[in-house]
Amino acid sequence: MRARLRRFRSLIEGPADLWLLCRMGAWAAVLPVLKRVVRLETLARIMWSEREARSEVDADKIFTLSHLLTQRPPRSTERCYERSLIAYRFLSQRGADPRLVAAVKKEGGSIAGHAWVTVGGTALGESGAVADFVPVVVYGRGGRRT
């Protein structure tokens, strides 16, 4: 937990970053409920946000904050769906033109799902393991299917 707090502190460089963290945290608080009652198609439209006039893109910072906000102690399991929706929102707000990808793969006798965000064709924070997944749906500009 202390390491996580140190990581948050290292990412906050001023009031704008603190405000970003607060807004992202609010979404992190409501998404565990929203994802159970709102369809992905609708969530993608809700989470898309038009570019702010005076914002810069720091995709790594946005991804890292969304990753930290969606980990759940004590096991620190991550919620890829929530993380991806948050990153999608704040990257779109910064004009990065992200894509939200929902995919599946066969794992033994069952199906595993995963979600991630791409910017410029690169999956943020993902290892090569996403190559094993088959995209089911991809959302782009305006939260519309691409």
Stockholm file with secondary structure:
# STOCKHOLM 1.0

chainA/1-146         MRARLRRFRSLIEGPADLWLLCRMGAWAAVLPVLKRVVRLETLARIMWSEREARSEVDADKIFTLSHLLTQRPPRSTERCYERSLIAYRFLSQRGADPRLVAAVKKEGGSIAGHAWVTVGGTALGESGAVADFVPVVVYGRGGRRT
#=GR chainA/1-146 SS CHHHHHHHHHHCCSHHHHHHHHHHHHHHHHHHHHHHHSCHHHHHHHHCCCCCTTCCCCHHHHHHHHHHHHCBTTTTBCCHHHHHHHHHHHHHHTTCCCEEEEEEEEETTEEEEEEEEEETTEETTCCGGGGGSEEEEEECGGGCBC
#=GC SS_cons         CHHHHHHHHHHCCSHHHHHHHHHHHHHHHHHHHHHHHSCHHHHHHHHCCCCCTTCCCCHHHHHHHHHHHHCBTTTTBCCHHHHHHHHHHHHHHTTCCCEEEEEEEEETTEEEEEEEEEETTEETTCCGGGGGSEEEEEECGGGCBC
//
